[in-house]
């Protein structure tokens, strides 16, 4: 039976009770077994849609469902628990995100596995480390514990790739006052031979004039931001997820 890991989140109502009900319901499904859960941790909200503290956690499931069928079941439970998906990053009763499905790597039918943001989100990695520290991320090729530890290093090295230098500098000047623990750089202008100083995250924007290809960037650090161009709001969300945990 495939081993799957899900992330739980919520900040509306009695979230602990909601988590308990959701997990009990999943465990009652004939093709889902609940193996283990993390402790629930309070986390800072990401974005500006809500300022109410979240509760987050992780759970290990053993399933015989296909990835898509499991996703459908998770979303059905979310809906039945009052989840509203109209506004991203908004307050919500329950989030159930499929993070990993064994070592499967897939991008089809509207489902990306592993979850594309799980490797840089503290509110996912910290609870997941508690229950599966030695689990290897199938794309990044290091353990959950190692992914989480990368985010703890200071200064936090964040690089922007795939933008004209002037645009990248403008973005960096906007972000610097907000994130004092972050050392920003432009990938095309950095010393790429110094592997000890490889950025924790490299956001690639892939502008039409870019000389940098996404596949040329280090697999461990790269994040495809081409759909956002130079959207500073999305960068803020990434950095909040990686830095502003408790």
N, C-alpha and C positions, 0 to 999 in steps of 0.2 A: 504494500500500500504506500503510495507517495506520501512523503512528509511535507507538509505545507506550513507556512508561517504567515500569520496575519497581524496587522497593527490595528489597535482599537483607539478611538479618540472621541471626545465629546465634552461639551461645556454647558449643556442645557438640562435642567431638571436634576433628578437624583442619578448622576452618571454611574456611580458604583452599582446601583441596582440595575440600571440599564445594561451595563456590561454583563452582570450576572445572568440576567434574563436572556440576553443575546447568546451567550456561550452555552447556557443550558439548552436553548433551542437548537443550536448547531449540534450539540452533542446528542440530541434526541433523533437527529436525522440518521436513517439507516446506513448511509454511506459516509458519515463523518464521525470521527472519534476525537474527543478533546484529550490531549496528552498532558499539557502543562501550560500554565499561565505565569506571566511575570507579576511583580507588584505593580500597582497602579501609581503613577507619579504625576504630580502637578507640573504643568509646563506653561510657558508664556505663549500667548496667541501670536500667530504669524499674520502679517498684513494689518489692515486698518478697518476691517469690517466688524470686528468685535474686540472688546478689551477684557472679556471675561476669561479667567484662567481655565485652561483645559486639563482634563485628566487623560492620560495616555497609558498604553500598555501593549503587550504582545502575547500571542497565544500560538502554541504548536498544535497542529491538527494532523491526523492521519486520515486520508480520504481514499475513496475509490471513484470519486467524481472526476470528470475531465476538468481542466482549468476553467473553461468557459462556464460549465455547469456549476462549479464552485463559486465563481464570481456572481452568477445569477442568484445563487442561494444567499450569498452575503448581502447582495443588494436588496433582496426580498426582505431579509431580516431588518436591514436598515430602514426600509420604507415602513414596515410594520411597527417599528419603534419610533416613527415620527420624523424621519430624516427628510429634509427639504434640500434639493440640489440646485436651487435657482441661482444662488450667489456663491461664488467660490470664496474660500477662506472665511465664510460667515460662521456665526454661531450655529451649532448643530447638536442634536440629541445623541447621534451615534455615527461614527465612521468605522467601517470595516474594510480595510485595504488588504488585498492579496499581495504580499511582499515577495514570497518565494514559493515555488512549486517544485520540490526536489531541486535538481540542478538544471531544470528546463530554462532555455533561452528562447523566447518567442515574442513576436510582434504581429498579431493578426486578430481579426474579429474584434477590434477595439480594445484588446487586452495586451498589455506589455508586461512580460515577466523576464527577469525580476522587475519589481516596481522601479521605474526610472529615477525616482528621487530618493529611494531608501538609503543610498550609500552616503548621502551628506546630511541627513536629517537626524539630529540628536534625539528628537522625541520618538523616533523609530528605533534607532540603533541602541540607545541606552536600555530600554526594556528588552530588546531582542538579545542583547549581549547577556543579560541575566539568565536567559533560558537556553541560549545556543551560541556561546562565545566562540566555539571552534568551527561553526558552520561557515563554509567557504562561499563567498559571493561568486556565482558562476561567470560573471563578466569581469569583475575587478580582480578576481583570482587571489584574494586574501580573505582572512577570516573576518567575521563580524566584529570581534574584539579589536582587530587591527584597524578596521575601518573607523570604529569609534575613537580609537586612540589618536588617529591622524587629526581628528577635529579638535583635539585638546592642545595641540602644539601652539605656542605663541612665540613670535607673532604669527598670526594666521596668514598664510601666503595665498593671495588671490590674484589670478592673472586674467586679463582680457585678451582674446585672440580674434583675428578675423575682422577687425575694424581698421579704418584709416587712423593713423596716429593721432591726428587732431581730435577726432570723435572719441577715441578711447581716452585721451587725456581729459576731455570735458566730462565724461562719465566718472572718471576717477576723482576729479576735483569735487564733484557733487557728492560722492559717497564718503570721502575721507572724514568729514566732520561727524558723520553718524557712527562710524565703526572704527574706534580708536585702536582696537586690538588687531586690526587687519593691515597688512603690508601689501599695497596694491602695485601691480606692474603691468606692462604691456608685453605680451608674449614675444612679439616680433622684435622688441628692443632689449630683451633680457638675455642673460648668459645661459643658453640652453645646455651647455656642456657641464654645468654644475648640478649634478644629480642630487646632491645633498640639499639643494635649495629648490627642488621641484615644488611648484605650487600645490597646495592642498586641493584647490579647485581651479580649473581653467575653463572659463565660459567662452565658447566659440560662436561668434555671430555670423560668420560666413557671408560677409557683404560681397557684392559682385566684383569688387576690386581687390578682394583679399588674395594674398599669395599663400596663405596658410590653409592647407586641407585639414579637415577634421581628423581624418585617419592618420595624419602625421603627428598628432598630439599624443602624449602619454595616456595609455588606456586608463590608468588608475585615477587620473585627475580630470579628464576631459568631460565636458558637459555641453551637449548640443543646444545652443540657444538661437539657432538660425531663424526660428519662427518668431523670435522676439526682437530681432535686429538689435538696437541699443536701448531697449526698454529698461530704464533704471528701476522701475517698480518690481520687475521680475528678479533683478539682481538682489534687491533688498530682501525679497522673500527667501531667496537661497541663503543669504548671509544670516538672516534671522533664524532660519531653520538649523544652520550649522553652529551658531554662536549663542543665541538667546534661548537657553534651554529652560532653566527654572525661573 
